[in-house]
Amino acid sequence: MAGDTPVNSQITDSVTQANVKVLGDAPAESMGTVYQVFAQTVGVSMQNAVGNQQNANTIDTAITTQGVNLLYSLPTATDSRATTEVFSGNSVAETMQALKAAVQAFS
């Protein structure tokens, strides 16, 4: 109990206890806030990762479509021969040429 003061000792004890409680609760409340912010940050990071994957898939689909359109837009054997000469010795280009020839065989 507080000593004799002009204020009732029960009031000073109550105020002292309330101040001690606030000081005692502060670390736990601040850690709770830190954990909430961390959880929110991780959640937003995951949402951004999903969004980036979706955008990358959209771009990949567009690139694949453009590549297939390019393969189908070489209408003559001259274009095919010129393409083969440009990419001669390139295994990827030779594979693409073989695939184009196979597709045209079924057309």
C-alpha positions in Angstrom: 0.0 0.0 0.0 1.1 3.5 -0.7 2.0 5.8 2.1 -0.1 8.6 3.4 -0.9 11.0 0.5 -3.6 13.6 0.0 -5.3 11.0 -2.3 -6.9 7.9 -1.0 -4.3 5.0 -0.9 -6.7 2.7 -2.7 -6.8 5.0 -5.7 -3.0 5.2 -5.9 -2.7 1.5 -5.6 -5.3 1.0 -8.4 -3.4 3.4 -10.7 -0.1 1.7 -9.9 -1.5 -1.7 -10.6 -3.0 -0.6 -13.9 0.3 0.9 -15.0 2.2 -2.2 -14.1 -0.4 -4.3 -16.1 0.1 -2.1 -19.1 3.8 -2.4 -18.9 3.6 -6.2 -18.4 1.2 -6.7 -21.4 3.2 -4.5 -23.8 5.7 -7.2 -24.9 3.0 -9.8 -25.6 0.8 -7.3 -27.5 3.8 -6.1 -29.6 4.8 -9.7 -30.5 1.1 -10.4 -31.4 1.2 -7.4 -33.8 4.5 -8.6 -35.3 3.1 -12.1 -35.9 0.0 -10.6 -37.6 2.0 -8.4 -39.8 4.3 -11.3 -40.7 1.3 -13.5 -41.6 -0.2 -10.8 -43.7 3.1 -10.3 -45.5 3.5 -14.0 -46.3 -0.1 -14.1 -47.6 0.4 -11.1 -49.9 3.7 -12.7 -51.1 1.8 -15.9 -52.0 -0.9 -14.0 -53.8 1.8 -12.2 -55.8 3.5 -15.5 -56.7 0.2 -16.9 -58.0 -0.4 -13.8 -60.0 3.0 -13.9 -61.5 2.6 -17.6 -62.4 -0.7 -16.8 -64.1 0.8 -14.0 -66.1 3.7 -16.2 -67.1 1.4 -18.9 -68.3 -0.6 -16.4 -70.4 2.7 -15.2 -72.0 3.8 -18.8 -72.6 0.6 -19.6 -74.3 0.9 -16.6 -76.5 4.4 -17.5 -77.5 3.5 -21.1 -78.2 0.6 -19.9 -80.4 2.8 -17.5 -82.3 5.3 -20.3 -82.9 2.7 -22.7 -84.2 1.2 -19.9 -86.4 4.7 -19.3 -87.8 5.1 -22.9 -88.6 1.7 -23.0 -90.4 2.4 -19.7 -92.3 5.3 -21.1 -94.3 3.2 -22.0 -97.4 5.7 -22.9 -100.0 8.7 -25.2 -100.3 10.9 -22.2 -101.2 10.2 -20.7 -97.8 10.9 -24.0 -96.1 14.1 -24.5 -98.0 15.3 -20.9 -97.2 14.5 -21.5 -93.6 16.5 -24.7 -93.6 19.5 -23.0 -95.2 19.4 -20.2 -92.6 19.3 -22.6 -89.7 21.4 -25.4 -91.2 23.4 -27.1 -88.5 20.9 -26.0 -85.8 19.3 -29.1 -84.3 16.3 -27.2 -83.0 15.6 -25.8 -86.5 16.1 -29.2 -88.1 13.6 -30.7 -85.7 11.1 -28.0 -86.4 11.6 -28.6 -90.1 10.9 -32.3 -89.7 7.8 -31.6 -87.6 6.5 -29.2 -90.3 7.1 -31.7 -93.0 5.2 -34.3 -90.9 2.3 -32.0 -90.4 2.1 -31.1 -94.1 2.2 -34.8 -95.0 -1.2 -35.2 -93.2 -2.7 -32.0 -94.6 
